Amino acid sequence: MRYFSFEQRKDALFLLARLLMMVLFVLFGWQKLVGFSGTVAYMGSVGAPAPTLSAIIAVVMELVVGIAIVIGFYTRPLALLLALYTLGTALIGHHYWTMTGMEQYANMINFYKNLSIMGGLLLLAATGPGRYSLDRR
C-alpha cells in the first residue's frame, strides 16, 4: 500500500483550503452578478460609495478573483488584494458599532467572520497556493 508523502498531503490541503475559502466568495459573487440591480440597490442601502461601481468591484473581487484563487492563478497578490477587500466590506457593510439589538449582533458576527477570512487570506498570501495550482506550472 502506497502512502502519500507529507509534501503531497500539504499540497492537497492547500488546494482544499483554497476551495473552501473561495466557496463563499464565488457563490455570493455569482449572486451579485445575476442580480446586479439588486446588488446596486444593496450597495446604496449600506452606504457604499458609488453603488454601481461598488457593485462592479464586488462582482470582480468575489467572482473573478475567487475563481482565480481556486485555480491558483496569481494566488499570493490576489489573496492579499482580497484580504484588503474583505476588510473594506467589513467596515462598510458590517459596521455593528452603529447598530443595536439583533441587527448589531448579526453584523458583529459577520464583521468578525470577515476578520477571520482575512487571516486565512493573509496566510495564503504568505504560503502560496501549493503544487496544485497554475502558479506552480
HURACOR-V935542 format. One record per residue. SS is DSSP state (2 for helix, 1 for strand, 0 for the rest). PHI is phi in degrees with one decimal (NA if undefined). PSI is psi in radians with two decimals (NA if undefined). Layout:
SS:PHI:PSI, SS:PHI:PSI
//
This chain:
0:NA:2.30, 0:-96.1:2.33, 0:-106.0:2.63, 0:-77.7:2.48, 0:-71.7:2.89, 2:-57.5:-0.75, 2:-63.3:-0.71, 2:-65.3:-0.72, 2:-65.9:-0.72, 2:-61.8:-0.80, 2:-64.9:-0.64, 2:-66.0:-0.67, 2:-67.4:-0.66, 2:-60.8:-0.76, 2:-61.6:-0.84, 2:-60.5:-0.73, 2:-62.3:-0.75, 2:-61.1:-0.79, 2:-60.9:-0.85, 2:-66.4:-0.69, 2:-65.5:-0.60, 2:-89.0:-0.19, 2:-53.5:-0.86, 2:-57.8:-0.86, 2:-65.7:-0.81, 2:-66.5:-0.78, 2:-61.3:-0.84, 2:-76.1:-0.51, 2:-63.5:-0.73, 2:-63.2:-0.77, 2:-61.0:-0.70, 2:-64.5:-0.64, 2:-69.4:-0.86, 2:-73.7:-0.40, 0:-113.9:0.86, 2:-58.6:-0.72, 2:-64.2:-0.65, 2:-67.2:-0.61, 2:-63.9:-0.77, 2:-61.7:-0.76, 2:-62.5:-0.73, 2:-63.1:-0.75, 2:-58.2:-0.72, 2:-64.8:-0.66, 2:-69.8:-0.49, 0:-94.3:0.03, 0:84.2:0.35, 0:-66.9:2.44, 0:-68.6:2.47, 0:46.0:1.31, 2:-51.4:-0.69, 2:-67.8:-0.80, 2:-63.8:-0.70, 2:-61.6:-0.68, 2:-66.4:-0.71, 2:-62.6:-0.80, 2:-60.1:-0.75, 2:-61.1:-0.77, 2:-64.3:-0.80, 2:-63.2:-0.83, 2:-65.9:-0.78, 2:-78.7:-0.81, 2:-84.5:-0.99, 2:-69.1:-0.89, 2:-66.2:-0.66, 2:-59.1:-0.80, 2:-65.4:-0.71, 2:-59.9:-0.72, 2:-68.9:-0.67, 2:-57.3:-0.78, 2:-84.7:-0.08, 0:75.6:0.79, 0:-109.2:2.03, 0:51.7:0.79, 2:-59.7:-0.86, 2:-61.9:-0.92, 2:-67.3:-0.61, 2:-71.3:-0.60, 2:-64.5:-0.69, 2:-65.7:-0.77, 2:-62.0:-0.73, 2:-68.4:-0.55, 2:-63.4:-0.75, 2:-64.9:-0.72, 2:-59.9:-0.74, 2:-65.0:-0.64, 2:-63.5:-0.78, 2:-59.9:-0.75, 2:-67.3:-0.57, 2:-64.2:-0.80, 2:-71.6:-0.66, 2:-84.4:-0.74, 2:-95.7:-0.28, 0:-131.9:0.80, 0:-77.8:1.24, 2:-61.3:-0.43, 2:-67.9:-0.19, 2:-102.3:0.11, 0:-118.8:3.03, 0:-137.2:2.88, 2:63.2:-2.53, 2:-65.5:-0.59, 2:-60.6:-0.74, 2:-63.5:-0.78, 2:-62.6:-0.82, 2:-63.0:-0.73, 2:-72.9:-0.52, 2:-65.7:-0.74, 2:-59.1:-0.84, 2:-65.7:-0.63, 2:-60.5:-0.86, 2:-73.7:-0.47, 2:-64.0:-0.72, 2:-60.1:-0.73, 2:-62.8:-0.69, 2:-65.4:-0.73, 2:-61.3:-0.71, 2:-57.4:-0.72, 2:-58.8:-0.77, 2:-64.0:-0.70, 2:-67.4:-0.68, 2:-65.8:-0.68, 2:-63.8:-0.72, 2:-63.5:-0.69, 2:-63.2:-0.60, 2:-78.4:-0.68, 2:-89.4:-0.49, 0:87.4:3.08, 0:-84.9:-0.21, 0:87.6:-3.14, 0:-67.1:-0.61, 0:-85.8:1.27, 0:-158.5:2.79, 2:-68.1:-0.51, 2:-61.1:-0.51, 2:-85.5:-0.09, 0:-84.6:NA
//
